[in-house]
């Protein structure tokens, strides 16, 4: 356990959540068979037809999707229109046991579930559940994912409460957003009583407050800065977990495992956990590597800048495929994404590595000529079966199936509200391209 915690110390953001879930699996695998079966019986199980997941062979690697949802309960009816705030591909080299963690930015504009709908990847779950999210990852990244593990906000809140809260230095500009998210998160997890922060400075945050702190988007860095705040939360939780005994960890597992869902069998989980007990976390990166932000119909997106090159670099860096050739399907998706970026408004090239320190990326300020969105800047809840609308040009425009309960879509910044929301036909249907140039992150 101590060896595992040492590995855990230097990980980033949701990657620490990933590692803690893996830790639970390892601990379970080390217990007696009868007790193992009892604990694993608490995990929600599903079946997925792997023939429909659009897998692309990635020789020598097993890839598993770890998905974090904004749902209180793990029942099907509760998950039906949930979004994924956490999307991490856990990639394991079957020969060396090296593990790479690939965190996909939740606002990334990609094709969903093999359809003609292009939208934020975090909404793939609302459209097609875990299977739809896996298919989306496989098609947009040329991967071979067949299995997943799903968890919810409540699990993270329970972790924080289990260690009696964490101390965080809250800035004055974070208080309003923190309290707003605290109310919403408490409602999500079914907690009737909660505390609100009244003044800046160091203070102990309870479970829902800590989760809410990690969800704040406004300030420097937007979607990228959020990962930095969650990194603070998870780092402090893991520091406290180091001091807990085995008995406490077992009780914690008993409470947390019912908040997991997977299509892995008991034997698969035990085998995987035994392999992971020897694992080495080699790399952890955010993806896409090179991105630009822009707006389509008042919704903000993170666009891969040249999706094809982003995927080639992914396979080179994470899977040691030095001369990887993307599939024809991905080439077509890349062209559509490039078309949508070209027609978006208020574009900015962003280096995600700098936004977490407050350098490089400064969100643009809305002006009076910008069309305002709905209340709190969120997109209205939409039936996933009616996920596109026709714009003036006759193209399909994406509609968010369900807003993040904290308003994940910000009001568009100054400039032409431009882009007509085309799902991308390679043309520029409106909105100027004022991209700040290339960050060079895709260089070979």
C-alpha positions in Angstrom: 0.0 0.0 0.0 2.8 2.4 0.8 4.5 1.7 -2.5 1.2 2.5 -4.3 0.8 5.8 -2.4 4.3 6.8 -3.4 3.3 6.4 -7.0 0.1 8.2 -6.4 1.7 11.3 -5.0 3.0 12.8 -8.3 -0.1 12.1 -10.4 -2.4 14.8 -11.8 -6.0 15.7 -11.2 -8.5 13.0 -12.1 -5.6 10.7 -12.7 -5.3 10.4 -8.9 -9.0 9.4 -8.8 -8.1 6.8 -11.4 -5.3 5.5 -9.3 -7.4 5.4 -6.2 -10.0 3.3 -8.0 -7.2 1.0 -9.2 -6.0 0.9 -5.6 -9.5 -0.3 -4.5 -9.3 -3.1 -7.1 -5.9 -4.2 -6.0 -6.9 -4.3 -2.3 -10.0 -6.3 -3.2 -7.9 -8.8 -5.2 -5.7 -9.4 -2.1 -8.6 -10.5 0.1 -10.1 -14.0 0.5 -12.2 -15.4 -2.3 -15.5 -15.4 -0.3 -15.0 -11.8 0.8 -13.9 -10.7 -2.7 -17.1 -12.1 -4.2 -19.1 -10.4 -1.5 -17.5 -7.0 -2.2 -17.6 -7.3 -6.0 -21.3 -8.2 -5.8 -21.9 -4.6 -4.7 -20.6 -3.3 -8.1 -23.2 -2.6 -10.8 -22.7 -4.8 -13.8 -23.6 -4.3 -17.5 -23.1 -6.1 -20.8 -21.7 -4.5 -23.9 -21.6 -6.0 -27.4 -17.9 -5.4 -28.3 -18.6 -6.0 -32.0 -20.3 -2.7 -32.1 -17.5 -0.6 -30.5 -15.6 0.2 -33.6 -12.3 -1.2 -32.2 -9.0 -0.5 -33.9 -6.2 -2.9 -33.1 -3.6 -1.4 -30.8 -1.1 -4.3 -30.5 0.3 -5.1 -27.0 -2.0 -2.7 -25.1 -5.2 -3.1 -23.1 -7.2 0.1 -22.9 -10.0 0.7 -20.4 -12.2 3.8 -20.1 -12.6 5.3 -16.7 -15.7 7.6 -16.7 -16.9 10.0 -14.0 -20.5 11.1 -14.2 -22.6 13.8 -12.6 -25.3 11.4 -11.3 -26.3 10.8 -7.7 -27.2 7.1 -8.2 -25.8 4.4 -10.5 -29.2 3.0 -11.7 -30.0 3.1 -15.4 -32.8 5.7 -15.0 -30.5 8.0 -13.0 -27.7 7.7 -15.6 -29.9 8.2 -18.6 -29.0 11.8 -19.3 -25.8 12.2 -17.4 -22.6 13.8 -18.7 -19.1 12.6 -18.1 -17.0 15.1 -16.2 -14.1 12.7 -16.2 -12.9 10.7 -19.3 -9.6 8.9 -18.8 -8.2 6.1 -20.9 -6.2 3.7 -18.7 -3.7 2.1 -21.1 -1.6 -0.9 -19.9 1.3 -2.4 -21.8 0.7 -6.2 -21.5 4.5 -7.0 -21.6 6.0 -4.4 -19.3 3.0 -3.6 -17.1 3.6 0.1 -17.7 0.4 2.2 -17.4 -0.3 5.4 -19.3 -3.2 7.7 -18.4 -4.8 9.7 -21.1 -7.2 12.4 -19.9 -9.6 13.6 -22.7 -10.8 17.2 -22.3 -14.5 17.0 -21.7 -15.4 19.9 -23.9 -13.6 18.4 -26.9 -15.6 18.7 -30.1 -15.8 15.2 -31.7 -18.2 12.8 -33.5 -20.5 11.0 -31.1 -21.4 7.3 -31.2 -20.8 6.7 -34.9 -23.6 9.2 -35.9 -23.5 12.4 -37.8 -23.7 14.4 -34.5 -20.7 16.4 -33.5 -20.7 17.7 -30.0 -18.7 17.9 -26.7 -17.4 14.4 -25.9 -18.8 14.7 -22.4 -22.3 14.4 -23.8 -21.6 11.1 -25.5 -22.8 9.3 -22.4 -26.2 11.0 -22.6 -26.5 9.9 -26.2 -25.4 6.3 -25.9 -24.3 5.4 -22.4 -21.0 3.7 -21.7 -21.1 1.8 -25.0 -21.6 5.1 -26.9 -18.8 6.8 -25.0 -16.4 3.9 -25.7 -17.4 3.9 -29.4 -16.8 7.6 -29.5 -13.3 7.2 -28.0 -12.4 4.4 -30.4 -13.6 6.2 -33.5 -12.0 9.6 -32.7 -8.7 8.2 -31.3 -8.3 4.9 -33.2 -8.4 2.8 -30.0 -9.4 -0.7 -29.0 -11.4 0.0 -25.8 -13.8 -2.8 -24.8 -14.2 -2.3 -21.1 -15.0 0.6 -18.8 -15.4 1.6 -15.1 -17.9 4.3 -14.2 -18.1 6.3 -11.0 -20.0 9.4 -9.8 -19.5 12.6 -7.9 -20.8 11.1 -4.7 -17.9 8.7 -4.6 -15.4 11.6 -4.6 -17.5 13.4 -2.0 -17.6 10.3 0.2 -13.8 10.0 -0.1 -13.3 13.6 1.2 -15.8 13.0 4.0 -14.1 9.8 5.0 -10.9 11.8 5.7 -12.9 14.5 7.6 -12.5 17.1 4.9 -9.5 18.9 3.3 -7.9 22.3 3.8 -7.9 24.5 0.8 -6.9 28.1 0.3 -10.0 29.6 -1.4 -9.5 32.8 -3.4 -12.0 35.6 -3.3 -12.8 35.3 -7.0 -13.7 31.6 -6.5 -16.2 32.0 -3.7 -19.3 32.8 -5.8 -18.8 29.9 -8.2 -17.8 27.5 -5.4 -21.0 28.2 -3.5 -23.1 27.9 -6.6 -21.6 24.5 -7.4 -21.9 23.4 -3.8 -25.7 23.8 -3.9 -25.9 22.0 -7.2 -23.6 19.2 -6.2 -25.4 18.7 -2.9 -28.6 18.3 -4.9 -26.9 15.8 -7.2 -25.7 13.6 -4.4 -28.9 13.9 -2.3 -27.3 15.9 0.6 -29.8 18.2 2.2 -27.4 20.0 4.6 -24.2 21.7 3.3 -21.9 24.6 4.2 -21.2 27.7 2.1 -17.9 29.6 2.1 -18.3 33.2 3.4 -14.7 34.6 3.1 -11.5 33.8 1.3 -8.5 32.0 2.9 -7.6 28.6 4.2 -10.6 26.6 5.4 -11.7 23.0 5.6 -14.0 21.9 2.8 -16.4 18.9 3.3 -17.2 16.4 0.5 -19.6 18.3 -1.7 -17.6 21.5 -1.3 -14.4 19.8 -2.3 -16.1 18.3 -5.4 -17.5 21.7 -6.2 -14.1 23.4 -5.8 -12.8 21.0 -8.4 -15.7 21.9 -10.8 -15.1 25.6 -10.9 -14.5 26.8 -14.4 -14.6 30.6 -14.3 -11.4 32.4 -13.7 -8.1 31.8 -15.4 -7.9 28.7 -17.7 -11.6 27.7 -17.9 -11.9 24.0 -18.6 -8.2 23.5 -18.2 -7.9 25.3 -14.9 -10.6 23.1 -13.5 -8.2 20.2 -13.7 -5.7 22.1 -11.6 -8.3 22.6 -8.8 -9.3 19.0 -8.8 -5.6 18.1 -8.6 -5.5 20.0 -5.3 -8.5 18.2 -4.0 -7.3 14.7 -4.9 -3.7 15.4 -3.7 -5.0 16.4 -0.3 -7.3 13.4 -0.1 -4.5 11.0 -0.9 -2.2 12.6 1.6 -4.8 11.9 4.3 -5.5 8.4 3.0 -1.9 7.5 3.6 -2.5 7.6 7.3 -5.6 5.4 7.3 -5.4 1.8 8.5 -6.5 -1.3 6.5 -9.8 -1.6 8.5 -10.8 2.0 7.5 -9.9 1.3 3.9 -12.0 -1.8 3.9 -15.0 0.1 5.3 -14.4 2.7 2.7 -14.5 0.1 -0.1 -17.7 -1.3 1.3 -19.2 2.2 0.8 -17.6 3.1 -2.5 -17.9 -0.1 -4.5 -21.7 0.3 -4.9 -21.0 3.6 -6.7 -19.0 1.8 -9.4 -20.4 0.3 -12.6 -18.5 -1.8 -15.1 -18.8 -4.5 -17.8 -15.7 -6.3 -16.4 -16.4 -9.7 -14.9 -15.2 -10.7 -11.4 -12.5 -12.8 -13.0 -11.5 -10.0 -15.3 -11.2 -7.5 -12.4 -9.2 -9.9 -10.2 -6.8 -10.7 -13.1 -6.5 -7.0 -13.9 -6.0 -6.1 -10.3 -3.2 -8.7 -9.9 -1.5 -7.3 -12.9 -1.9 -3.7 -11.7 -0.3 -4.6 -8.4 3.0 -4.6 -10.3 2.2 -1.7 -12.5 4.3 1.4 -13.1 2.6 4.7 -14.1 4.8 5.8 -16.9 3.0 8.7 -18.5 -0.1 10.9 -17.9 -1.2 13.5 -20.4 -4.2 15.5 -21.4 -5.6 15.0 -24.9 -5.9 16.5 -27.5 -2.3 17.8 -27.3 -3.0 20.8 -29.5 -6.3 22.6 -29.2 -8.2 25.8 -30.0 -11.2 27.2 -28.3 -14.2 28.7 -30.2 -17.9 29.1 -30.1 -20.7 27.6 -32.1 -24.2 29.0 -31.5 -23.3 30.4 -28.1 -21.7 27.2 -26.9 -18.0 27.0 -26.2 -15.9 24.1 -27.5 -12.4 22.8 -27.3 -11.4 21.9 -30.9 -8.5 19.5 -31.8 -6.2 21.5 -34.1 -5.6 18.9 -36.8 -7.2 15.8 -35.2 -5.2 13.5 -37.5 -1.9 14.8 -36.2 -3.2 14.6 -32.6 -4.0 10.9 -33.1 -0.7 10.1 -34.8 1.2 11.7 -31.9 -1.0 9.8 -29.4 -0.1 6.5 -30.9 3.6 7.4 -31.2 3.9 8.7 -27.6 1.6 6.3 -25.8 1.7 3.1 -27.9 5.2 3.3 -29.4 3.8 3.2 -33.0 6.4 5.3 -34.7 4.8 5.5 -38.2 1.1 5.2 -37.4 -1.4 5.7 -40.2 -4.9 6.7 -39.1 -8.0 5.0 -40.4 -10.0 6.4 -43.3 -12.8 6.9 -40.8 -10.7 9.1 -38.7 -9.6 11.1 -41.7 -13.2 11.9 -42.4 -13.9 12.9 -38.8 -10.8 15.1 -38.8 -12.1 16.9 -41.9 -15.5 17.6 -40.3 -13.9 18.8 -37.0 -11.6 21.1 -39.0 -14.6 22.5 -40.9 -16.4 23.2 -37.6 -13.4 24.9 -36.2 -13.1 27.1 -39.3 -16.7 28.2 -39.0 -16.6 28.8 -35.2 -16.2 32.3 -33.8 -13.7 33.9 -31.4 -11.1 31.3 -31.9 -8.0 31.1 -29.6 -5.2 28.6 -29.9 -4.5 27.3 -26.4 -1.7 25.5 -24.7 -3.4 23.4 -22.0 0.0 23.0 -20.2 0.1 26.7 -19.5 -3.5 27.3 -18.4 -3.2 25.5 -15.1 -0.5 28.0 -14.0 -2.5 31.0 -15.2 -0.2 31.7 -18.1 -0.9 31.9 -21.8 -4.7 31.6 -22.0 -7.1 34.4 -21.0 -10.8 34.0 -21.8 -12.2 36.9 -23.8 -14.6 39.2 -22.2 -18.2 39.2 -23.5 -19.3 42.5 -25.2 -22.6 44.1 -25.7 -23.0 42.9 -29.3 -22.8 39.3 -28.2 -26.0 37.3 -28.2 -26.6 36.1 -24.6 -27.4 32.5 -23.8 -29.9 31.2 -21.4 -29.7 31.7 -17.7 -26.2 31.1 -16.3 -25.0 30.7 -19.9 -26.1 27.0 -20.1 -27.6 25.3 -23.1 -31.2 24.1 -22.5 -31.8 20.4 -21.8 -32.6 18.5 -24.9 -33.9 15.1 -25.7 -30.9 13.1 -27.1 -33.2 11.6 -29.7 -33.7 15.1 -31.1 -30.1 16.2 -30.9 -29.8 18.3 -34.0 -31.6 21.3 -35.5 -31.4 22.9 -38.9 -29.8 26.3 -39.1 -30.3 29.0 -41.7 -27.8 27.3 -44.1 -29.6 24.0 -43.9 -26.8 22.3 -42.0 -27.3 20.3 -38.8 -26.2 22.2 -35.7 -25.3 20.4 -32.5 -27.5 20.7 -29.4 -26.2 19.8 -26.0 -28.5 17.0 -24.6 -28.1 18.1 -21.0 -26.3 21.0 -19.5 -23.7 20.5 -16.8 -25.6 21.4 -13.7 -23.1 24.1 -13.0 -23.4 25.9 -16.4 -20.6 24.3 -18.3 -21.3 26.4 -21.4 -20.1 30.0 -21.0 -21.5 33.0 -22.7 -19.6 33.7 -26.0 -16.9 36.4 -25.8 -16.5 39.6 -27.8 -16.7 39.5 -31.5 -18.9 38.1 -34.2 -21.2 35.4 -32.8 -20.5 34.0 -36.2 -20.4 30.2 -36.6 -23.7 28.8 -37.7 -23.1 25.6 -35.9 -22.5 23.4 -38.9 -21.4 19.9 -37.9 -18.6 20.6 -40.4 -18.7 20.2 -44.2 -15.2 21.5 -44.7 -16.4 25.0 -45.5 -16.4 28.2 -43.6 -20.0 29.2 -43.0 -19.4 32.3 -40.9 -17.2 33.7 -38.2 -13.6 34.8 -38.7 -10.5 32.8 -37.9 -8.4 34.8 -35.5 -6.5 31.9 -34.2 -3.3 33.0 -32.5 -1.1 30.6 -34.5 0.3 27.2 -33.8 1.7 26.2 -30.4 4.0 23.6 -31.9 2.9 20.9 -29.5 2.4 18.4 -32.3 6.0 18.5 -33.6 7.7 15.2 -34.2 
